[in-house]
């Protein structure tokens, strides 16, 4: 990725902005690796995250639960995430559909806080190597 502001005209690949706010990260199947930084929780206007089919490792940051504008796509499938699924994802009360956490190496159980996602009406896929 380029350095600097991702939101000017012709900004970063896979980034969609509304004004100066990053609202969507879509880097599906782009051979991206590493860990997701906890700072991702600071993207308060983010409505969609699609990072499936890459080589991400490590834990999903609990700060993902701070993305209060998250609406539709939360897709982390087909990576190499480990650890437990953060219970803070249950705080995404505006989330309505398409949560993909499958094909990773999560441990533990599905957090009971997922029961708080009362607007979630479509696909919720958790198949993993529990």
N, C-alpha and C positions, 0 to 999 in steps of 0.2 A: 504494500500500500504506500501511497505517497504520504509525505509529511504535510502538516498544515491542516487547514479546515476541510473536512470531507464534504461540506455542503454547498460550496459555490457551484455555479453552472459547470457541468462536466466534471463533477467531483469524483470521489473514489469509486472504483468498481465494486458493485454489490451493495452500495449504500444508497438509500433513497431518503431524501430530506423534504421537509415541509418548511420553507423559509430557512431559518438557521438551525432547525431541530432535526436530528437524525430520527427517522420514524421506522425505517426497515433496514435490517441487515439480511441480505440474501446472497450467501456464498456457497450454495449447494454444490457438492461434488467438484470442488476446486483444489483438491490436494493441499488444503490448509491444515496446519498442525499446531501443536503447542497447547497451552491451557487457556481457558477463558478467564480474563482478569476480573477481580471483584469489582473493579470500577465500572463494569457493564451496568451495574445497578444505578449509576448516575445518569443514565440516558432516560430521563423521566418521560420523554414523549414517545419512546419506542413502542410501536404497536405490533410488530412482527419480527421474529428472529427465525431464520431458516439457515441452519449450518449443517444439515445432514450430509452424510456421504463424504466426510473428510477424515482427518486423523487427529482430532482433538483428544486430549488425554486429561487425566486428573479429575478432580471433583467439579461438579456444577456449583458455581458460587451461590451461596445463600442470598446474596444481594440481588439475584434475579427476582426475588419477591418484592423488591422495591419498584419494579416496573409497572406502576399503577395504570398506565395507559395501554398496557398489553391487551389486544383485542382478539386476534384470530389465530395466527400461526406461532406456535412455539415448538420448533422442530430441532431436536438434537439427535435424531436417530442415526444409526450406522456410523458411530465414531468409536472411541475407546474410553469413554468416561467411566470412572470407577467411584467407589464410595456409596454413600446413601443418597437417595433423592432428597433434595432439600425440602423440608416441611414448609419453608417460606413460600414455595410456589403456590400454596393454598391461599396466599394473600392476593393473588391476581384476580380480583373479583370481577373485572371487566372482561375476562377471557371467555369467549363464546364457543370456540371450536378448534379442532385440529391441534392436539397436543401429541407429539411423538417423542417418546423416550426410549423406544425399542432398539434392539441390537447394539447394546452397550454392555458393560460389565458391572452394573450396579449391585450393591449388596443391601441386605436389610429388607424391610417391608415397605409397602406403599404408605406414605404418611397419611394419617387420618385427616389431616388438614385439607387434603384434596376434596373432602366432602363439602368444603366451603365454596367450591367452584360451582355454584348453583346455576350460573348462566351457561355452563358448558353443555351444549346440546348435540354436538357432533362427535367426531372421532377422538378417542382417547386411547392411545396405544402404548402399553407399558411392557410388552414382551422384552425380556432381558435375560441375562445369565444370573438370575438371583440365586 
